[in-house]
Amino acid sequence: MSLAAATGLHPSYIGQIERDVKKASLLTLELAAAALGVQVSALFGHSL
């Protein structure tokens, strides 16, 4: 299943976020994290 399908968001919107054309809202990040089964913080990687 694609991330777009799992979140209910349009595939082109997901693509625009991936290409840094659009910025994801907190709601979008929460939907993506839930679809991936991770915490929102996991979407940001690990930086010290």
DAMOPE-V746941 format. One record per residue. RES is the residue in one letter. OMEGA is omega in radians with two decimals (999 if undefined). Layout:
BEGIN
RES_OMEGA, RES_OMEGA
END
This chain:
BEGIN
M_3.14, S_3.10, L_3.12, A_-3.13, A_-3.11, A_-3.11, T_-3.07, G_3.13, L_-3.11, H_-3.14, P_3.14, S_3.09, Y_3.08, I_3.12, G_3.12, Q_3.07, I_3.14, E_-3.13, R_3.14, D_3.04, V_3.10, K_3.06, K_-3.14, A_3.04, S_3.09, L_3.10, L_3.12, T_3.10, L_3.11, E_3.10, L_-3.14, A_3.14, A_3.12, A_-3.14, A_-3.13, L_3.13, G_-3.14, V_3.03, Q_3.12, V_-3.12, S_3.12, A_-3.14, L_-3.07, F_3.13, G_-3.09, H_3.04, S_-3.12, L_999
END
